[in-house]
Amino acid sequence: MTFTDLDLDHRLITSLTTKNFIEPTKVQANTIPYGMIGKDILCCSKTGSGKTFAFVLPILHRLLNQKSFAKRDARALILAPTRELAKQVYIEVRSLLSSLSIKAELIVGGENYNDQVKALRHNPQIIVGTAGRVADHLSGRTLFLNGLEILVYDEADRMLDLGFAQELLAINQAADHRKRQTMLFSATLDSPTLTNLTDTLLRNPEKIMLDSSFTIHSDITQQWYFADHIEHKQAMLSSLLQTIAHDQVIVFCATREDTVKLSDMLNAQGLNSIALSGDLLQNQRASVMSSFITGQYSILVTTDVASRGLDLRNVSLVINFDLPKLAEEYVHRIGRTGRAGQKGLAIAIVGPRDWNAFTHIQKNVGTEIVIESYPMLPAKFNGHKLTNSKAKEAQNSKKKRTIDMPKATKKRVDTTQGKDIGHVMIKRKPRAVIEDDEQELDLSQIQQEDPTNNKDN
């Protein structure tokens, strides 16, 4: 099948041919026909499967061939979970608009709000944005969606994970045209919260279930190695980067602080590295991504902020310095390589602190994972928690010798009789009664009885 077989507008076919896109991916071939006839769509497909064109092409086909619902309101709104993914989608949209009279705008957080207000006054037909900033413009009455024709939720599960449920519902309520078409794309549909959301947003959708969120690309080769501690991991990371041939590399770690430490360490070793984390300002994050995409840096050290949606086609190697807690996130991480039919390599370094995460990943990905000791830097850790066997046996035998004793009954103790309480004798002293009248002393008598009394004195 080719894009021509999908009966897309000839102007879109020309743009696709110019970019050397001839055959649609599986998700595109299954989704575009329903999108072109205005059906609501609920699509579950793995990362890197070409979802962006699956909703962008039906949008452009509609805008080129049908009249709008309203003169000024935007005709299509595409929502993405992060600024980076929204920008990636926006670039894809702009690449197809080079020869078309359709305007698109990017509305994301971290950018100047007033500049966005000015851009919205030019009435763009397509808006690509993040849920938080779009909701801000709705509440500020600088954006109106009453005439919206197509609403797209890309990576809807991720938007819910980031806490945008209320914003998504507000946007859905604002885009209230009865003929509105909604397309929702997600890597997983297992969440009850997501199920409730789809019931609210979609009307009799066409369900397209292509892949599980735990499905790993067949083009990605996985390698797993043991490590003893953080210093061992660092030495292994340096060795892997220096011995494995690669184009560009993404190194995933757990915290924002680790991104900077690892990047500084690699740069000190002469490796060209840059760090990316969620605490950077939007212009800083954009600058980092631009520098990496254009090839100024060969290694990107990042957290999960770069695990989804970014189409980085020169990445041939992904290294998990720290394992994520969720198997789904692991699949998204390694999905940054092996894209568009290219081969990719994903390496995971497993230390004692990663063992619980590994067992979760092993359980959910559906394939057997074999962890080896890295030949150049062998590890003592082998995945089994070390325990003191003698202490454990003693503890078990102690439990076996335990005898159930009858419960002691409490008795009242009369402390005035000098009975024992515990190991301390408590006895009340008799009260001393002194009567002054009866105890008057005869001083003269005392003097006579006192043998030391000297009359001569």
Backbone hydrogen bonds in HBPLUS format (Angstrom, degrees):
<---DONOR---> <-ACCEPTOR-->    atom                        ^
c    i                          cat <-CA-CA->   ^        H-A-AA   ^      H-
h    n   atom  resd res      DA  || num        DHA   H-A  angle D-A-AA Bond
n    s   type  num  typ     dist DA aas  dist angle  dist       angle   num
A0005-ASP N   A0002-THR O   3.07 MM   3  5.42 135.4  2.27 105.3 116.3     1
A0003-PHE N   A0022-ILE O   2.97 MM  19  6.05 151.7  2.05 165.1 165.1     2
A0006-LEU N   A0003-PHE O   3.07 MM   3  5.36 155.2  2.13 107.2 115.0     3
A0007-ASP N   A0004-THR O   3.27 MM   3  5.77 167.2  2.29 116.7 118.3     4
A0012-LEU N   A0009-ASP O   2.93 MM   3  5.41 130.3  2.19 110.7 123.4     5
A0013-ILE N   A0009-ASP O   3.11 MM   4  6.53 153.9  2.18 149.3 157.4     6
A0014-THR N   A0010-HIS O   2.98 MM   4  6.20 151.2  2.07 141.8 149.0     7
A0015-SER N   A0011-ARG O   3.15 MM   4  6.39 155.7  2.21 138.1 144.0     8
A0016-LEU N   A0012-LEU O   2.88 MM   4  6.12 160.9  1.92 153.3 158.4     9
A0017-THR N   A0013-ILE O   2.89 MM   4  6.02 158.1  1.94 147.4 153.6    10
A0018-THR N   A0014-THR O   2.99 MM   4  6.17 154.4  2.06 145.8 152.7    11
A0019-LYS N   A0015-SER O   3.20 MM   4  6.46 142.2  2.35 138.3 147.6    12
A0019-LYS N   A0016-LEU O   3.13 MM   3  5.13 123.7  2.46  93.2 107.3    13
A0021-PHE N   A0016-LEU O   2.81 MM   5  5.04 170.6  1.82 151.8 148.5    14
A0020-ASN N   A0017-THR O   2.97 MM   3  4.81 157.3  2.02 101.9 107.8    15
A0029-ALA N   A0025-THR O   2.88 MM   4  6.08 165.1  1.90 158.7 162.3    16
A0030-ASN N   A0026-LYS O   3.13 MM   4  6.27 147.1  2.25 142.9 151.0    17
A0031-THR N   A0027-VAL O   3.00 MM   4  5.91 139.4  2.17 139.5 149.4    18
A0032-ILE N   A0028-GLN O   3.03 MM   4  5.66 166.3  2.05 146.2 150.6    19
A0035-GLY N   A0031-THR O   3.01 MM   4  6.20 155.5  2.07 154.4 161.9    20
A0036-MET N   A0032-ILE O   2.92 MM   4  6.07 145.9  2.04 155.1 162.9    21
A0039-LYS N   A0034-TYR O   3.16 MM   5  5.53 155.1  2.23 164.2 157.6    22
A0038-GLY N   A0035-GLY O   3.36 MM   3  5.32 163.0  2.39 100.6 105.0    23
A0206-GLU N   A0040-ASP O   2.74 MM 166  6.14 162.5  1.77 149.1 147.9    24
A0041-ILE N   A0182-THR O   3.01 MM 141  6.56 152.2  2.09 146.0 154.8    25
A0184-LEU N   A0041-ILE O   2.85 MM 143  6.08 170.3  1.86 157.7 159.3    26
A0042-LEU N   A0206-GLU O   3.01 MM 164  6.03 169.3  2.03 140.4 141.4    27
A0208-ILE N   A0042-LEU O   2.84 MM 166  6.16 165.7  1.86 155.2 158.7    28
A0043-CYS N   A0184-LEU O   2.93 MM 141  6.27 172.0  1.93 168.8 171.5    29
A0186-SER N   A0043-CYS O   2.99 MM 143  6.39 153.4  2.06 162.9 171.3    30
A0044-CYS N   A0208-ILE O   2.91 MM 164  6.31 161.7  1.94 155.6 159.6    31
A0210-LEU N   A0044-CYS O   3.04 MM 166  6.13 161.4  2.07 165.9 169.8    32
A0045-SER N   A0186-SER O   3.20 MM 141  6.58 143.2  2.34 144.1 153.8    33
A0054-ALA N   A0051-LYS O   2.96 MM   3  4.88 123.5  2.28  94.5 110.8    34
A0055-PHE N   A0052-THR O   3.27 MM   3  5.83 149.5  2.37 110.0 116.7    35
A0056-VAL N   A0052-THR O   2.96 MM   4  6.08 156.6  2.01 151.5 159.0    36
A0057-LEU N   A0053-PHE O   3.16 MM   4  5.52 164.8  2.19 128.6 133.3    37
A0059-ILE N   A0055-PHE O   3.32 MM   4  6.36 153.0  2.40 137.7 145.0    38
A0060-LEU N   A0056-VAL O   2.99 MM   4  6.27 168.4  2.01 159.8 161.5    39
A0061-HIS N   A0057-LEU O   2.95 MM   4  6.08 158.8  2.00 150.5 157.0    40
A0062-ARG N   A0058-PRO O   3.03 MM   4  6.16 156.0  2.09 143.1 148.7    41
A0063-LEU N   A0059-ILE O   2.98 MM   4  6.28 166.0  2.00 155.9 159.7    42
A0064-LEU N   A0060-LEU O   3.02 MM   4  6.11 142.8  2.16 144.4 153.2    43
A0065-ASN N   A0062-ARG O   3.12 MM   3  5.26 142.2  2.26 101.6 112.4    44
A0066-GLN N   A0062-ARG O   2.87 MM   4  5.60 136.3  2.06 162.6 163.7    45
A0075-ARG N   A0125-GLN O   2.84 MM  50  5.03 142.1  1.99 121.9 133.9    46
A0149-GLU N   A0075-ARG O   2.90 MM  74  5.08 149.3  1.99 120.0 129.9    47
A0150-ILE N   A0075-ARG O   3.04 MM  75  6.49 150.5  2.13 150.0 158.9    48
A0076-ALA N   A0125-GLN O   3.00 MM  49  6.38 148.4  2.10 162.1 168.6    49
A0127-ILE N   A0076-ALA O   2.95 MM  51  6.34 155.7  2.01 151.3 159.0    50
A0077-LEU N   A0150-ILE O   2.95 MM  73  6.41 155.8  2.01 158.7 166.2    51
A0152-VAL N   A0077-LEU O   2.85 MM  75  6.19 165.1  1.88 166.8 169.7    52
A0078-ILE N   A0127-ILE O   2.82 MM  49  6.23 165.0  1.84 163.9 169.0    53
A0129-GLY N   A0078-ILE O   2.95 MM  51  6.38 164.0  1.97 169.1 173.4    54
A0079-LEU N   A0152-VAL O   2.87 MM  73  6.03 171.2  1.88 156.5 159.2    55
A0154-ASP N   A0079-LEU O   2.94 MM  75  5.94 165.8  1.96 163.2 167.1    56
A0080-ALA N   A0129-GLY O   2.98 MM  49  6.25 152.5  2.06 154.4 162.7    57
A0086-ALA N   A0082-THR O   2.97 MM   4  6.17 160.1  2.01 149.8 156.0    58
A0087-LYS N   A0083-ARG O   2.89 MM   4  6.07 156.8  1.94 148.0 154.2    59
A0088-GLN N   A0084-GLU O   2.95 MM   4  6.19 149.2  2.05 142.3 151.2    60
A0089-VAL N   A0085-LEU O   2.95 MM   4  6.22 160.1  1.99 152.6 156.6    61
A0090-TYR N   A0086-ALA O   2.91 MM   4  6.09 158.5  1.96 147.1 153.7    62
A0091-ILE N   A0087-LYS O   2.95 MM   4  6.18 151.9  2.03 145.7 152.3    63
A0092-GLU N   A0088-GLN O   3.14 MM   4  6.46 154.1  2.21 144.0 150.7    64
A0093-VAL N   A0089-VAL O   2.90 MM   4  6.24 156.6  1.95 153.1 159.8    65
A0094-ARG N   A0090-TYR O   2.89 MM   4  6.12 167.6  1.90 153.3 156.4    66
A0095-SER N   A0091-ILE O   2.95 MM   4  6.10 144.7  2.08 142.6 152.1    67
A0096-LEU N   A0093-VAL O   3.06 MM   3  5.48 142.3  2.21 108.1 118.2    68
A0097-LEU N   A0094-ARG O   3.10 MM   3  4.96 146.2  2.22  96.7 107.0    69
A0100-LEU N   A0097-LEU O   3.09 MM   3  4.88 166.7  2.11 105.5 109.6    70
A0125-GLN N   A0103-LYS O   3.07 MM  22  5.60 125.5  2.37 126.5 137.4    71
A0126-ILE N   A0103-LYS O   3.13 MM  23  6.44 156.9  2.18 152.8 158.2    72
A0105-GLU N   A0126-ILE O   2.99 MM  21  6.50 147.0  2.10 150.3 159.8    73
A0128-VAL N   A0105-GLU O   2.92 MM  23  6.25 169.1  1.93 168.8 172.4    74
A0107-ILE N   A0128-VAL O   2.81 MM  21  6.13 161.7  1.85 150.7 157.0    75
A0130-THR N   A0107-ILE O   3.18 MM  23  6.80 140.6  2.34 148.4 153.2    76
A0116-GLN N   A0112-ASN O   3.25 MM   4  6.54 148.0  2.35 141.9 150.4    77
A0116-GLN N   A0113-TYR O   3.07 MM   3  5.15 120.1  2.45  95.6 110.6    78
A0117-VAL N   A0113-TYR O   3.00 MM   4  6.39 146.1  2.11 146.0 156.1    79
A0118-LYS N   A0114-ASN O   3.08 MM   4  6.40 157.2  2.13 148.1 152.8    80
A0119-ALA N   A0115-ASP O   3.05 MM   4  6.32 151.6  2.13 141.3 149.2    81
A0120-LEU N   A0116-GLN O   2.90 MM   4  6.14 151.8  1.98 149.0 156.2    82
A0121-ARG N   A0117-VAL O   3.16 MM   4  6.42 135.5  2.36 141.3 152.3    83
A0121-ARG N   A0118-LYS O   3.25 MM   3  5.23 132.7  2.49  93.4 105.7    84
A0122-HIS N   A0119-ALA O   3.17 MM   3  5.58 156.1  2.23 107.2 114.4    85
A0123-ASN N   A0120-LEU O   3.04 MM   3  5.43 156.6  2.09 114.9 117.4    86
A0134-VAL N   A0130-THR O   3.10 MM   4  6.23 165.9  2.12 160.3 164.8    87
A0135-ALA N   A0131-ALA O   2.98 MM   4  6.02 157.2  2.03 146.2 152.5    88
A0136-ASP N   A0132-GLY O   3.06 MM   4  6.31 143.4  2.20 138.0 148.3    89
A0137-HIS N   A0133-ARG O   3.12 MM   4  6.46 153.5  2.19 148.6 153.8    90
A0138-LEU N   A0134-VAL O   3.04 MM   4  6.35 145.6  2.16 143.8 153.9    91
A0139-SER N   A0135-ALA O   2.98 MM   4  6.23 164.7  2.00 152.3 155.2    92
A0140-GLY N   A0136-ASP O   2.93 MM   4  6.10 141.3  2.09 140.5 151.9    93
A0142-THR N   A0137-HIS O   2.97 MM   5  5.19 161.8  2.00 155.4 157.9    94
A0141-ARG N   A0138-LEU O   3.12 MM   3  5.05 158.3  2.17 101.7 107.8    95
A0148-LEU N   A0145-LEU O   3.12 MM   3  5.06 166.7  2.14 111.2 111.7    96
A0181-GLN N   A0149-GLU O   2.77 MM  32  6.03 173.0  1.77 154.4 155.5    97
A0151-LEU N   A0181-GLN O   2.84 MM  30  6.30 157.1  1.90 159.0 166.8    98
A0183-MET N   A0151-LEU O   2.92 MM  32  6.36 158.7  1.96 156.0 162.0    99
A0153-TYR N   A0183-MET O   2.86 MM  30  6.31 160.8  1.90 158.7 165.0   100
A0185-PHE N   A0153-TYR O   2.84 MM  32  6.10 174.0  1.85 173.0 171.4   101
A0158-ARG N   A0155-GLU O   3.10 MM   3  5.42 124.7  2.42 103.9 117.0   102
A0159-MET N   A0155-GLU O   3.22 MM   4  6.63 151.0  2.31 148.3 156.6   103
A0156-ALA N   A0185-PHE O   3.04 MM  29  6.25 165.8  2.06 161.5 162.0   104
A0160-LEU N   A0156-ALA O   3.13 MM   4  6.43 151.8  2.21 148.5 155.1   105
A0161-ASP N   A0157-ASP O   3.05 MM   4  6.32 151.9  2.13 141.4 149.4   106
A0162-LEU N   A0158-ARG O   3.02 MM   4  6.30 140.4  2.18 143.5 153.6   107
A0164-PHE N   A0159-MET O   3.11 MM   5  5.64 162.8  2.14 153.2 154.3   108
A0163-GLY N   A0160-LEU O   3.01 MM   3  5.12 160.9  2.05 106.1 111.8   109
A0168-LEU N   A0164-PHE O   2.96 MM   4  6.16 158.0  2.01 155.9 161.9   110
A0169-LEU N   A0165-ALA O   3.10 MM   4  6.37 156.5  2.16 149.5 155.3   111
A0170-ALA N   A0166-GLN O   2.95 MM   4  6.18 152.4  2.03 145.4 153.5   112
A0171-ILE N   A0167-GLU O   2.94 MM   4  6.16 156.8  1.99 149.8 155.3   113
A0172-ASN N   A0168-LEU O   2.98 MM   4  6.17 157.0  2.04 142.9 149.8   114
A0173-GLN N   A0169-LEU O   2.95 MM   4  6.17 150.9  2.03 143.9 151.4   115
A0174-ALA N   A0170-ALA O   2.99 MM   4  6.22 148.2  2.09 142.7 151.4   116
A0175-ALA N   A0171-ILE O   3.00 MM   4  6.24 152.1  2.08 151.5 158.0   117
A0180-ARG N   A0177-HIS O   3.17 MM   3  5.45 164.0  2.19 116.6 117.7   118
A0195-THR N   A0191-SER O   3.02 MM   4  6.35 152.4  2.10 147.4 155.5   119
A0196-ASN N   A0192-PRO O   2.98 MM   4  6.27 157.4  2.03 148.8 153.7   120
A0197-LEU N   A0193-THR O   3.03 MM   4  6.27 149.2  2.12 140.9 149.7   121
A0198-THR N   A0194-LEU O   2.90 MM   4  6.17 161.9  1.93 153.9 157.5   122
A0199-ASP N   A0195-THR O   3.10 MM   4  6.33 152.8  2.18 145.4 152.5   123
A0200-THR N   A0196-ASN O   3.24 MM   4  6.48 138.0  2.43 136.3 146.5   124
A0200-THR N   A0197-LEU O   3.00 MM   3  5.14 128.0  2.28  98.4 112.4   125
A0201-LEU N   A0197-LEU O   2.91 MM   4  6.16 157.6  1.96 157.0 163.5   126
A0202-LEU N   A0198-THR O   3.02 MM   4  5.61 165.7  2.04 145.7 149.2   127
A0215-THR N   A0212-SER O   3.12 MM   3  5.27 167.9  2.13 111.7 113.3   128
A0220-ILE N   A0217-HIS O   3.31 MM   3  5.51 166.0  2.33 106.3 109.3   129
A0344-GLY N   A0219-ASP O   3.00 MM 125  6.25 160.1  2.04 154.6 152.5   130
A0221-THR N   A0344-GLY O   2.89 MM 123  6.26 165.9  1.91 152.3 152.5   131
A0346-ALA N   A0221-THR O   2.76 MM 125  6.06 165.8  1.78 169.0 170.1   132
A0223-GLN N   A0346-ALA O   2.85 MM 123  6.27 146.9  1.96 158.1 163.7   133
A0348-ALA N   A0223-GLN O   2.87 MM 125  6.38 153.8  1.93 156.7 165.6   134
A0372-GLU N   A0224-TRP O   3.01 MM 148  6.20 175.7  2.01 139.8 139.1   135
A0225-TYR N   A0348-ALA O   2.95 MM 123  6.33 160.7  1.99 166.6 173.0   136
A0350-VAL N   A0225-TYR O   2.77 MM 125  6.03 173.3  1.77 168.5 170.9   137
A0226-PHE N   A0372-GLU O   2.91 MM 146  6.21 144.2  2.04 152.1 160.7   138
A0227-ALA N   A0350-VAL O   2.86 MM 123  5.72 134.6  2.07 143.4 136.6   139
A0233-LYS N   A0229-HIS O   2.97 MM   4  6.30 151.6  2.06 150.2 158.8   140
A0234-GLN N   A0230-ILE O   2.95 MM   4  6.25 156.0  2.01 148.6 154.7   141
A0235-ALA N   A0231-GLU O   3.04 MM   4  6.29 157.7  2.09 146.1 151.4   142
A0236-MET N   A0232-HIS O   2.97 MM   4  6.19 155.4  2.04 146.5 153.5   143
A0237-LEU N   A0233-LYS O   2.82 MM   4  6.07 157.6  1.87 152.1 158.4   144
A0238-SER N   A0234-GLN O   3.10 MM   4  6.36 163.8  2.13 149.1 152.3   145
A0239-SER N   A0235-ALA O   3.05 MM   4  6.25 159.3  2.10 144.3 150.3   146
A0240-LEU N   A0236-MET O   2.82 MM   4  6.02 163.0  1.85 156.8 160.9   147
A0241-LEU N   A0237-LEU O   3.07 MM   4  6.24 164.9  2.10 151.6 155.2   148
A0242-GLN N   A0238-SER O   3.11 MM   4  6.23 139.9  2.28 141.1 151.5   149
A0243-THR N   A0239-SER O   2.99 MM   4  6.05 131.1  2.24 145.3 157.1   150
A0244-ILE N   A0240-LEU O   3.01 MM   4  5.78 154.9  2.08 150.7 153.9   151
A0248-GLN N   A0314-ASN O   3.13 MM  66  5.82 136.5  2.33 152.5 149.0   152
A0316-SER N   A0248-GLN O   3.09 MM  68  5.94 142.6  2.24 145.4 151.0   153
A0249-VAL N   A0298-SER O   2.82 MM  49  6.22 156.1  1.87 157.8 166.0   154
A0300-LEU N   A0249-VAL O   2.86 MM  51  6.25 158.8  1.91 153.3 159.9   155
A0250-ILE N   A0317-LEU O   3.13 MM  67  6.65 152.6  2.21 151.2 159.1   156
A0319-ILE N   A0250-ILE O   2.94 MM  69  6.35 163.3  1.97 158.0 163.2   157
A0251-VAL N   A0300-LEU O   2.80 MM  49  6.11 164.2  1.82 153.3 157.9   158
A0302-THR N   A0251-VAL O   2.89 MM  51  6.23 163.3  1.92 165.7 170.6   159
A0252-PHE N   A0319-ILE O   2.88 MM  67  6.28 159.8  1.92 161.0 167.8   160
A0321-PHE N   A0252-PHE O   2.86 MM  69  5.73 134.5  2.07 149.0 162.9   161
A0322-ASP N   A0252-PHE O   3.38 MM  70  6.64 151.2  2.47 141.1 145.2   162
A0253-CYS N   A0302-THR O   3.06 MM  49  6.34 152.9  2.13 154.4 162.0   163
A0261-LYS N   A0257-GLU O   3.13 MM   4  6.44 165.7  2.15 151.4 155.6   164
A0262-LEU N   A0258-ASP O   2.89 MM   4  5.89 172.9  1.90 152.6 154.9   165
A0263-SER N   A0259-THR O   3.04 MM   4  6.01 157.3  2.09 139.4 146.5   166
A0264-ASP N   A0260-VAL O   2.92 MM   4  6.04 161.6  1.95 150.1 155.0   167
A0265-MET N   A0261-LYS O   2.96 MM   4  6.15 155.7  2.02 145.3 152.5   168
A0266-LEU N   A0262-LEU O   2.90 MM   4  6.15 160.8  1.94 152.8 157.1   169
A0267-ASN N   A0263-SER O   2.95 MM   4  6.14 157.5  2.01 148.1 154.5   170
A0268-ALA N   A0264-ASP O   2.96 MM   4  6.12 150.1  2.05 144.8 152.8   171
A0269-GLN N   A0266-LEU O   3.10 MM   3  5.09 135.7  2.30  94.8 107.3   172
A0271-LEU N   A0266-LEU O   2.91 MM   5  5.23 155.8  1.97 155.4 147.8   173
A0270-GLY N   A0267-ASN O   3.02 MM   3  5.07 160.5  2.06 106.7 110.5   174
A0298-SER N   A0272-ASN O   3.26 MM  26  5.67 136.8  2.46 129.6 139.9   175
A0299-ILE N   A0272-ASN O   3.04 MM  27  6.12 135.6  2.24 157.7 164.6   176
A0274-ILE N   A0299-ILE O   3.00 MM  25  6.39 142.2  2.15 150.1 160.5   177
A0301-VAL N   A0274-ILE O   2.94 MM  27  6.19 167.7  1.95 156.8 160.9   178
A0276-LEU N   A0301-VAL O   2.87 MM  25  6.19 150.6  1.95 160.5 163.1   179
A0280-LEU N   A0277-SER O   3.44 MM   3  6.13 170.6  2.45 117.6 119.8   180
A0284-GLN N   A0281-LEU O   3.00 MM   3  5.15 120.4  2.37  99.8 115.4   181
A0285-ARG N   A0281-LEU O   2.86 MM   4  6.17 161.4  1.90 161.9 167.5   182
A0286-ALA N   A0282-GLN O   2.90 MM   4  6.07 161.1  1.94 150.9 156.4   183
A0287-SER N   A0283-ASN O   3.00 MM   4  6.07 148.7  2.11 133.5 141.9   184
A0288-VAL N   A0284-GLN O   2.94 MM   4  6.23 156.6  2.00 149.5 155.3   185
A0289-MET N   A0285-ARG O   2.98 MM   4  6.22 170.2  1.99 154.7 156.8   186
A0290-SER N   A0286-ALA O   2.90 MM   4  5.98 157.2  1.95 144.7 151.8   187
A0291-SER N   A0287-SER O   2.95 MM   4  6.08 155.8  2.01 144.8 151.2   188
A0292-PHE N   A0288-VAL O   3.00 MM   4  6.28 150.4  2.09 146.7 154.9   189
A0293-ILE N   A0289-MET O   2.84 MM   4  5.98 168.2  1.85 155.2 158.6   190
A0294-THR N   A0290-SER O   3.04 MM   4  6.06 160.3  2.08 145.9 150.9   191
A0296-GLN N   A0291-SER O   2.91 MM   5  5.26 138.7  2.08 167.6 171.2   192
A0295-GLY N   A0292-PHE O   3.10 MM   3  5.20 156.0  2.16 103.1 110.4   193
A0306-ALA N   A0303-THR O   3.46 MM   3  6.61 176.0  2.46 129.1 127.9   194
A0307-SER N   A0304-ASP O   3.03 MM   3  4.83 167.5  2.05 110.1 110.2   195
A0315-VAL N   A0312-LEU O   3.38 MM   3  5.93 167.5  2.39 116.7 119.0   196
A0345-LEU N   A0316-SER O   3.07 MM  29  6.24 152.6  2.15 138.2 146.4   197
A0318-VAL N   A0345-LEU O   2.94 MM  27  6.40 153.2  2.01 155.5 163.9   198
A0347-ILE N   A0318-VAL O   2.81 MM  29  6.24 162.4  1.84 163.2 168.6   199
A0320-ASN N   A0347-ILE O   2.74 MM  27  6.20 162.2  1.77 160.3 166.4   200
A0349-ILE N   A0320-ASN O   3.10 MM  29  6.18 169.4  2.11 160.0 157.0   201
A0330-TYR N   A0326-LEU O   3.21 MM   4  6.60 146.9  2.33 142.2 151.4   202
A0331-VAL N   A0327-ALA O   3.07 MM   4  6.43 155.6  2.13 151.3 156.9   203
A0332-HIS N   A0328-GLU O   3.08 MM   4  6.42 153.0  2.16 144.6 151.9   204
A0333-ARG N   A0329-GLU O   2.90 MM   4  6.13 155.0  1.96 146.5 153.3   205
A0334-ILE N   A0330-TYR O   3.08 MM   4  6.39 171.8  2.09 161.9 159.9   206
A0335-GLY N   A0331-VAL O   3.04 MM   4  6.01 126.3  2.34 133.1 147.3   207
A0336-ARG N   A0333-ARG O   3.11 MM   3  5.91 161.7  2.15 121.5 123.4   208
A0337-THR N   A0334-ILE O   3.27 MM   3  6.04 171.0  2.28 118.7 121.1   209
A0342-GLN N   A0339-ARG O   3.05 MM   3  5.50 166.0  2.07 117.3 121.6   210
A0354-ASP N   A0351-GLY O   2.93 MM   3  5.20 145.9  2.05 109.1 119.9   211
A0355-TRP N   A0352-PRO O   3.38 MM   3  5.45 165.6  2.40 104.2 108.3   212
A0358-PHE N   A0354-ASP O   2.88 MM   4  6.11 154.1  1.95 154.9 163.3   213
A0359-THR N   A0355-TRP O   3.00 MM   4  6.29 161.2  2.04 154.4 157.8   214
A0360-HIS N   A0356-ASN O   3.18 MM   4  6.43 151.2  2.27 142.5 149.8   215
A0361-ILE N   A0357-ALA O   2.99 MM   4  6.27 158.9  2.04 150.3 156.0   216
A0362-GLN N   A0358-PHE O   2.78 MM   4  5.99 169.3  1.79 161.8 164.6   217
A0363-LYS N   A0359-THR O   3.07 MM   4  6.11 148.1  2.18 136.6 144.5   218
A0364-ASN N   A0360-HIS O   3.24 MM   4  6.41 141.7  2.39 142.1 150.9   219
A0364-ASN N   A0361-ILE O   3.13 MM   3  5.32 128.8  2.40 100.7 113.6   220
A0365-VAL N   A0361-ILE O   3.00 MM   4  5.96 159.2  2.04 166.6 167.5   221
A0377-LEU N   A0374-TYR O   3.08 MM   3  5.42 132.6  2.31 109.5 122.2   222
A0392-LYS N   A0388-ASN O   2.99 MM   4  6.19 151.1  2.07 147.5 156.5   223
A0393-GLU N   A0389-SER O   2.88 MM   4  6.14 155.6  1.94 150.0 155.8   224
A0394-ALA N   A0390-LYS O   2.92 MM   4  6.14 160.5  1.96 150.5 155.9   225
A0395-GLN N   A0391-ALA O   2.96 MM   4  6.10 151.8  2.04 141.5 149.2   226
A0396-ASN N   A0392-LYS O   2.99 MM   4  6.25 151.3  2.07 143.8 151.6   227
A0397-SER N   A0393-GLU O   2.90 MM   4  6.16 162.2  1.93 153.3 157.6   228
A0398-LYS N   A0394-ALA O   2.95 MM   4  6.04 150.0  2.04 142.4 150.7   229
A0399-LYS N   A0395-GLN O   3.14 MM   4  6.35 147.7  2.25 138.7 146.5   230
A0400-LYS N   A0396-ASN O   3.14 MM   4  6.48 144.1  2.27 141.3 150.8   231
A0401-ARG N   A0397-SER O   3.14 MM   4  6.42 145.5  2.26 146.0 153.8   232
A0417-GLN N   A0414-ASP O   3.28 MM   3  5.95 165.3  2.31 116.1 120.3   233
A0418-GLY N   A0415-THR O   3.33 MM   3  5.51 166.8  2.35 107.7 110.1   234
A0424-VAL N   A0421-ILE O   3.45 MM   3  5.99 164.0  2.47 131.5 130.3   235
A0439-GLN N   A0435-GLU O   3.16 MM   4  6.21 137.0  2.35 149.6 161.9   236
A0445-GLN N   A0442-ASP O   3.07 MM   3  5.32 122.3  2.41 101.5 115.5   237
A0446-ILE N   A0442-ASP O   3.09 MM   4  6.46 155.7  2.15 153.0 159.9   238
A0447-GLN N   A0443-LEU O   3.03 MM   4  6.28 151.3  2.11 144.6 152.1   239
A0448-GLN N   A0444-SER O   3.10 MM   4  6.37 145.6  2.22 141.3 149.7   240
A0449-GLU N   A0445-GLN O   3.02 MM   4  6.27 154.3  2.09 147.9 154.8   241
A0450-ASP N   A0446-ILE O   3.00 MM   4  6.04 128.6  2.28 139.2 152.0   242
A0453-ASN N   A0450-ASP O   3.07 MM   3  5.50 162.3  2.11 114.0 118.8   243
A0457-ASN N   A0454-ASN O   3.12 MM   3  5.57 139.3  2.29 104.5 115.1   244
